[in-house]
Amino acid sequence: MTTFKALTIAGSDSGGGAGIQADIKTFQELDVFGMSAITAVTAQNTLGVHGVYPVSVEAVVKQIEAIGSDLGTDALKTGMLFSSDIIEAVSEKIKQFKWTRVVVDPVMIAKGGASLLQNEAVNALKQHLLPLALVITPNIPEAEVLADMTIHNLEDRKKAAKHLHRLGAKHVIIKGGHDVDSENLVDILYDGEEYTYLTSKRIQTKNSHGTGCTFAAALTAELAKGQNIQAAFKEAKNFIQVAIEDDLGIGNGHGPTNHWAFKRRKELNSLV
């Protein structure tokens, strides 16, 4: 039996809803062996981020080297990288190990509004990491920062996707969750020539903590299994939609998505 492997390079969320915890859960649910390199430890729950404690660059590098020199990986994702120094170090290691199936989730702001990326790190992300990305997965506010423009509608998102593609990302997915004027949620994928649109019903819920991490992790898992970007995009979209629909309802603030939901629903459908 072939064992597919995926690596997440991201921050730890003590509340379990986002970051490496969400990534590992997602990898597991999609039958991929998950590994991690932790960039920062956060004290976090559904009410917000109560502390951010970056890991040293040396420690991040050592974790990645431990994976690359032994286990290897079929795909990887980056999440919260926090500083320009960490971004540059991670980029160098990706090049060293010649990893190509790279998903960049440009985590900048937590659900409660706490900053998870230093301001000076944005340029480092654009300069060093974007050219290595098979796909980048910003939400609308993140795309605005990276493309240095205001996004009002779908046409603006298409322009932002073109801009990010010119910066080096081979594919650009801009998610539509922050487009509050739309009854449906539309995510777009740009491959440098064409746009693909995936539409889903918008779920009215406050329990959406970790949606970006989970979507990117599902995308990474499917790429690790050898799926092409279009197929991986569709499966990741399905995974996060079900995770939002089947609400866990835990915590007193922005609760997490349900990482069990996708596989459980598949199992139930197979019994019908």
C-alpha positions in Angstrom: 0.0 0.0 0.0 1.3 3.4 -0.9 1.5 5.9 2.0 1.1 9.5 1.0 2.7 12.1 3.1 2.0 15.8 3.7 3.9 18.4 5.7 2.5 21.5 7.4 4.8 24.4 8.3 2.6 26.5 10.5 1.7 27.8 13.9 0.2 25.8 16.8 -3.4 26.6 17.8 -3.9 25.5 21.4 -7.7 25.5 20.8 -7.3 22.9 18.1 -9.4 24.7 15.5 -6.7 26.1 13.2 -3.0 25.9 12.5 -1.1 22.6 12.6 -3.9 21.0 14.7 -6.5 21.6 11.9 -4.0 20.5 9.3 -3.1 17.2 10.9 -6.7 16.4 11.5 -7.5 17.1 7.9 -4.6 15.1 6.6 -5.8 12.2 8.7 -9.3 12.4 7.5 -8.2 12.3 3.9 -5.9 9.3 4.5 -2.6 11.1 4.3 0.2 10.8 6.8 0.7 14.2 8.4 4.0 15.8 9.6 4.6 19.3 11.0 7.2 22.0 11.5 6.0 24.5 14.1 6.8 28.1 13.5 5.0 29.6 16.5 3.0 28.6 19.5 -0.2 30.6 20.1 -2.4 30.7 23.2 -5.7 30.6 21.5 -9.3 29.5 21.9 -12.7 30.4 20.3 -12.6 33.8 21.9 -9.4 34.9 20.3 -5.6 34.8 20.4 -4.2 35.5 23.9 -0.5 35.2 23.1 1.9 34.5 20.2 5.3 33.0 20.9 7.5 32.5 17.8 9.8 29.6 17.5 13.5 30.4 16.6 14.5 30.2 13.0 17.0 27.5 13.9 14.3 25.4 15.4 12.1 25.8 12.4 15.0 24.9 10.1 15.9 21.8 12.2 12.3 20.5 12.0 12.2 20.8 8.3 15.6 19.2 7.8 14.5 16.3 10.0 11.6 15.7 7.7 13.5 16.3 4.4 16.5 14.2 5.3 14.4 11.1 6.2 10.7 11.0 5.6 10.3 13.4 2.7 6.9 14.6 1.7 4.6 14.4 -1.3 3.2 17.9 -0.7 3.4 20.6 1.8 1.5 23.7 3.0 2.7 26.8 4.8 0.4 28.6 7.2 1.4 31.1 9.9 5.1 32.0 9.2 5.0 35.1 11.4 8.3 36.8 10.4 10.5 37.6 7.3 13.3 35.6 8.8 11.2 32.4 9.1 9.8 33.0 5.6 13.2 33.2 4.0 14.5 30.2 5.9 11.5 28.1 4.9 11.8 29.1 1.3 15.5 28.1 1.3 14.6 24.6 2.6 11.8 24.1 0.1 14.4 24.8 -2.6 17.0 22.6 -1.0 14.7 19.6 -0.9 13.3 20.4 -4.3 9.7 20.2 -3.1 7.3 21.4 -5.8 3.8 20.7 -4.6 3.7 23.7 -2.3 0.5 25.2 -1.0 0.9 28.7 0.4 -1.9 29.8 2.8 -0.8 33.4 3.6 -2.1 33.5 7.1 -2.1 37.1 8.3 -5.0 37.8 10.7 -6.8 35.4 13.1 -10.6 35.2 13.2 -10.7 37.5 16.2 -8.5 40.1 14.5 -5.1 39.4 16.0 -2.1 39.9 13.6 -0.3 36.6 12.8 2.2 38.1 10.3 4.5 40.9 10.9 4.1 43.8 8.4 7.6 43.6 7.0 7.1 39.9 6.3 4.6 40.6 3.5 7.4 41.6 1.1 9.4 38.5 2.1 6.4 36.3 1.4 5.9 37.9 -2.1 9.6 37.8 -2.9 10.7 34.5 -1.6 7.7 32.2 -1.1 5.3 33.0 -3.9 7.6 32.0 -6.7 7.8 28.5 -5.1 4.0 28.1 -4.8 2.2 25.6 -6.9 -0.9 27.4 -5.5 -1.6 30.2 -3.1 -5.0 30.4 -1.2 -5.7 33.9 0.2 -9.0 35.1 1.4 -10.2 38.5 0.1 -8.5 40.6 2.8 -5.2 38.7 2.3 -5.4 39.1 -1.5 -5.9 42.8 -1.0 -2.7 43.1 1.0 -0.7 40.8 -1.4 -2.0 42.5 -4.6 -2.0 46.0 -3.0 -5.5 46.7 -4.2 -9.1 47.0 -2.9 -11.4 44.2 -3.8 -15.1 45.1 -4.2 -16.4 42.3 -6.5 -15.6 39.2 -8.5 -13.9 41.2 -11.3 -11.5 42.7 -8.7 -10.7 39.2 -7.4 -9.9 38.1 -11.0 -7.5 41.1 -11.3 -5.9 40.3 -8.0 -5.4 36.6 -9.0 -3.7 37.7 -12.2 -1.4 40.0 -10.1 -0.5 37.2 -7.8 0.2 34.9 -10.7 2.6 37.4 -12.1 4.4 37.4 -8.8 5.2 33.8 -9.3 2.4 31.6 -8.0 1.6 28.9 -10.6 -2.1 28.8 -9.5 -4.1 31.3 -7.4 -7.2 30.4 -5.4 -9.0 33.4 -3.9 -11.8 32.3 -1.6 -15.1 34.1 -1.4 -16.0 33.8 2.3 -15.5 37.5 3.0 -17.7 38.6 0.1 -20.7 39.4 2.4 -22.8 40.8 -0.4 -23.2 37.5 -2.1 -25.9 34.9 -1.0 -23.7 32.1 -2.4 -20.0 31.6 -1.8 -17.8 31.6 -4.9 -14.2 30.5 -4.9 -12.0 31.1 -8.0 -9.0 29.3 -9.3 -6.7 31.0 -11.9 -4.1 29.0 -13.7 -2.5 31.8 -15.7 -5.0 31.4 -18.6 -8.4 30.4 -17.4 -10.6 30.8 -14.3 -12.5 28.0 -12.6 -15.4 28.9 -10.3 -16.8 26.8 -7.5 -20.0 27.9 -5.9 -21.5 26.7 -2.6 -24.3 27.7 -0.3 -23.3 30.3 2.3 -23.8 28.9 5.8 -24.8 31.5 8.4 -22.7 30.5 11.4 -20.1 32.0 13.7 -18.3 28.7 13.9 -15.9 29.2 11.1 -12.6 29.2 12.9 -9.9 27.5 10.9 -11.7 27.4 7.6 -8.7 28.7 5.7 -6.2 26.3 7.3 -8.6 23.4 6.8 -9.3 24.2 3.1 -5.6 24.6 2.3 -4.8 21.3 4.2 -7.4 19.4 2.3 -5.9 20.8 -1.0 -2.5 19.7 0.2 -3.7 16.2 1.0 -5.2 15.8 -2.4 -2.1 17.0 -4.1 0.0 14.6 -2.0 -2.2 11.8 -3.4 -1.3 12.9 -6.9 -4.5 14.7 -7.8 -4.2 17.6 -10.3 -5.0 21.1 -9.1 -8.6 21.1 -10.5 -9.5 17.9 -8.8 -7.8 18.9 -5.6 -9.6 22.2 -5.6 -13.0 20.5 -5.9 -12.3 18.0 -3.2 -11.0 20.7 -0.8 -14.1 22.8 -1.5 -16.3 19.8 -0.7 -14.4 19.0 2.5 -14.6 22.5 4.0 -18.3 23.0 3.0 -19.3 19.9 4.9 -17.0 20.8 7.8 -18.9 24.1 8.1 -22.4 22.6 7.6 -22.1 20.0 10.3 -21.5 22.4 13.2 -19.7 21.1 16.3 -21.0 24.0 18.4 -18.2 24.1 21.0 -16.7 27.1 22.7 -18.2 30.6 23.5 -16.8 32.5 20.5 -15.9 31.6 16.9 -16.0 27.8 17.1 -14.0 25.4 14.9 -15.1 23.5 11.8 -15.9 19.8 12.0 -13.0 17.8 10.6 -14.9 14.5 11.0 -17.8 15.5 8.9 -16.5 14.8 5.4 -15.6 11.1 6.0 -18.6 10.5 8.2 -21.0 11.8 5.5 -19.3 9.6 2.9 -19.7 6.6 5.1 -23.4 7.3 5.7 -24.0 7.9 2.0 -22.4 4.5 1.2 -24.8 2.8 3.5 -27.9 4.3 1.8 
